[in-house]
């Protein structure tokens, strides 16, 4: 990383998905000694606490095609502002989700900061899912299946138009790695968007190193750097059982570390988020512990 200060921001949001528990993800990752372990790499760490989030029990579900949309948009807007302030102070934001809908807030804040300097950003999306549904295509109405579409300019205006412009990232600079579960109605969104999507078959045939080299090149092409969005379901459930939506056949333990090590080696990551840790279905917090390990690899920890 080119910066010495890391600002940790928790977003205990679980309104975007049907399975409860990911709101405890930020706490689980902190319990796994995130702050101290990042400090051990030589960074100055500032924990900014948690962004205020509405509770499901105290909120109306709203439209069935985009459940809890106003509450999610409010949280993402608060997060976007805080992320922008963090970058202005010279710190790298490290956002802890919560479900993946928080990515709209993170990407908006990062994008706006660089946009004010006439720069663009790229986006690397490590995820089993494309998250490119819209309210019209979503079979569940869960917003955590829509954030990448919103970042690219498709979806509810409350999220798409956050901070007054769209898209936040150009499709040509957006890369999905690890894709292995996608809704049939969602597939055309991915195919026609201009996003480069690497499925698990690509990883099997080409190897992770080749895929990550191309992903980093695309995310950096004409940009000031890239935001990394790591959904822990990128990793196979054998190593990361405590995630919001587990899908077998994911990246292995070492593949996940290699991806993060290569991202660090590129020296072009400008922000990071880790989402969808669900301690309710985890095993002695080992998914949160792996999340911290992967963050460490992304920030420079090496075997030797």
N, C-alpha and C positions, 0 to 999 in steps of 0.2 A: 504494500500500500504506500502511496505517496504522502499520506498524512499520518500524524502521530496521535491524534485524538479520535476516540470512538465515543459516540453518544448512543446509548441504548434506550430504546423507546418501546414500551410494552403496549399492545393493543388487544385487550382481553375480549375480543368480539367473537361470538358464536351465532349471531343472528343470520349469517349467510348460509347456514347449512342445517340439515335436519337432525344430525346426530350431535347431541350436546357433549360438551366437555373440552372443546378446544379453547374456550375462554380461560381455562386454567393453564394453557400452554406457556404463556410468559412466566408464570410462577414456577412451573416445572423446569424450564430452562435456567432460570435464575438459581433454583435449588441445586442444579447440577454445576454450580460454581462458575457460571459464565463470566461474571465480572472479574473474579480473581484470576481465572485462567487466561483471559485476554490480556490482563495486566502483565502476566508472566512473560508475554511476548514483547514487552517494552512499550506498550501503548498506555496513554493516559485515558482512563475510562471514566465517563460521566454517565450515571444512570438517571434519566429524566423521569423515571416512574412510568405510570400508565396513562394513556389517553382516556378520558371519560367515555364510557360506553353505556348505552341503555340496556336494561335487562329484558329478556323475552317475557318474563312473567308480568312485567309492568308496561308492556307495549302491545299495541294491536298488530296482528300479523299483516294486515293490509291486503293488497292485491295478491291473489294466488299465483300470478305469473311472475311476481317479483316481491317476495315476502320481506317484510321489514325494510323496504327500500328507503323511506325517509330517515330512519334511524341509522342505517348503514351509511347513507350519504353524509349525514351529520358527522359521524365518527371519522369517515375518510377525509372530510374537509378539515376537521381539527388536526388530523395527522398530517395532511399535506402542508398546512401552515407551519407546524412544528418541525417537519423535515426541512422545509425551506430555511427556517431560522437556524437550524443546526448547521446546514451547509454554509450559510452566511458567516457563521462564527468560525468556520474552518475545520469543523469536525465531520467525520464520516458517520452517517446515520446507520444504525443496526437495529432494524425493527423486528420485534418478536410478536407473531400472531398467536392466537386468533386464527380465524378461518381466512381463506385466500382472498376474500373480498377486500381485505385491508390493502392489497396491492394497488388498488386504484388510488388510495391516498398517498402511499409512498411514491409511486411513479409520478403522480401529479406534482408533488412537492419537488422531487428531483428535476423533473422536466422543466418546471417553471423557473427554477434557479438557473439552470443552464440556458434556457431560452432568453432570459434577461441579459445574458452575455453573448447573444447571437450564436449559441451553440445548440446542437442536438445531442440526444443521448440514444444509446442502444439498450436492448433488453435481452437478457438470457433467462429463460423460464424453465427451470428444472422441475419436471412435473410428470406424473402419470397421465394427467388430463390436459386437454387443450384450454379449458376454461374460456371457450369462445361461444358459448350459448348467448342468446338474447331472450328477453321475456317471451318472444313469439316462438322460439324453438325449444326452450327449456322444458323437459318433461316434469321437473319437480318444482320450478319456481324458486329454487335456491340460488341466491345471488353469488355464492362462492363458485358457481359454475360459469360466471359471466365476466370476471374482472379483466381478462386479457382482451376480450372483445371491447370492453369499455375503454381501455387504455388506447386501443387502436381506432376508436371513434364509432363503435357500433354498440347500441344498447340504450338503456334508460337515460334521458337527458340529464337527470340529477347527477349521474356519475360521469357520463361522456363529456359533459360541458363543464366539469369542475374546474375552477379557477379561470373560466372564461374562454377557453380555446380547446380545440381538438384537431387531430389526435395528439396524445402525449408523446407517442413514439411512432416513428414511421415503420410500416410493415417490413420494409426491406432490411431494417436494422433489428428485427425481432426474431428470436430463435427459440423454439421449443425443443428440449432434449429429454428423452425418456418416455415419449408418448406411447401409451398402450391401451387406453380405454377412452373411447369417444362416442358420443351419441350420434346415431345415424343422421339426424336432422342437422347436427352441428358440423358434420364433415365438409359440406360445401363452404361453410364459413372459413374453414382452415384452408381448403384448396384454393379458394378464390381471393384470399386476403393478401397474398404476397408474402406471408410469413414463411420462414423456413422451418419445417417441422421434422425433427429426427425421431423416428419411432424406435422401439426396442429392436426391431429387425435391423435397422441401420446400425445400431450399436453392435448387434450380433455379427453382422457381415463385415463392417468396417473397423470395428474396435472403437473404444471410447476415445482414444487419443486422436484419431483422425477426425471423429465427429466434433470434439471440442475445439480442435484447431480451426475447423471451418466455422463453428459457432462464434468463436471469439473474433475471427476475421470479419464476419458479417456484422456483428454487433459494434465493431469499432470503425467500420467503413464510413468515413466522413463525420464521425461523432467525437465528442469530448471524452467518451468513455461509456460504460454501460452499468445499468442497474441489474443486480442479480436477485432473482426471486426464487427461493428454494422452498418448494413444498416437500415435506419429509416423506410423502408417498412416492417421490422419485426413487427412493431406496426400496428394495424388496422387503415385504413384511417380515421375512425371517430375521432381518436385522433391525427393522423399524416397525414393530407391531402396533405401537400406539399412535396412529395417525387418523385423521378425520375420515378418509375414504381409502382404505388399503386395497391394493390391486397386486396380485402375485405376479412374479416375472419381472421385477424391477432391477435397478442397478444393484450390483453387489456392494459390499462394504468397501472393498478396495477401489472399485470403479467410482463410487461416490467421492472418496478421498482424492483420487486422481483428478476428477473434474474440478474440485475445489483448488487443488494445488496448481493446476494449469491456469485457472482463473486468477489466482494470486500472481503467478509468474508473468502474466500478461501486463500487470501493473496498470490496468485500465478500468478496474472496478471502482465505481464512485459511490456506491451505496449497496446495502444488502438487507434482505429480509428473510426470516425463517418462519414458516407458517405450518399450521395444521398438526401441531403436536397435541395429542389427546391423552393426558395421563389417566383418564378414567379407564381406558382399555389397554394401557401400557403394562409392562412387566418391570416392576421395581425401578421405574423412571429411566429405563435404558434407551428409549427413543429420544428423550430430552438430552441424555448424556451424549448420544451419537450426534444430535444436533449441535451441541457445543464442540464436539470433536471436529465436525465439518466446518464450523465457523472458524475454528483455530487453523485448520488447513487453508481456508480461504484468506486468512490474515497473516500467513507466513510460517506456521509451524512445519517443521520438516523432521523426517526420521533421523537424518544424520546432518 
